[in-house]
Amino acid sequence: MTGKLTKFKSGVKVKIKKIETAKRTTLNLRNLGIQEGYVVKIIRESKLKGPIIIDRDETEIALGYNLAQKITAESI
């Protein structure tokens, strides 16, 4: 299944396919360890447009709903 990070349920591992943000935001995500081709695990999703919590190498990262909407991923 392919879709935005906001579409995946808790516990699902996904591979990041595309990040559609401004150059500076993309650089900030890279500094956090989030870039195309990396695998992350969805820790907590929000049904009310709240933050999405992901796990990258045993580090939890909170992404705002709007930012998570700009990241396309594929479940693995």
Secondary structure as GFF3:
##gff-version 3
##sequence-region A 1 76
A	DSSP	beta_strand	2	4	.	.	.	ID=ss1
A	DSSP	three_ten_helix	5	7	.	.	.	ID=ss2
A	DSSP	beta_strand	13	19	.	.	.	ID=ss3
A	DSSP	alpha_helix	23	31	.	.	.	ID=ss4
A	DSSP	beta_strand	39	44	.	.	.	ID=ss5
A	DSSP	beta_strand	52	56	.	.	.	ID=ss6
A	DSSP	beta_strand	59	63	.	.	.	ID=ss7
A	DSSP	alpha_helix	65	68	.	.	.	ID=ss8
A	DSSP	beta_strand	71	75	.	.	.	ID=ss9
###
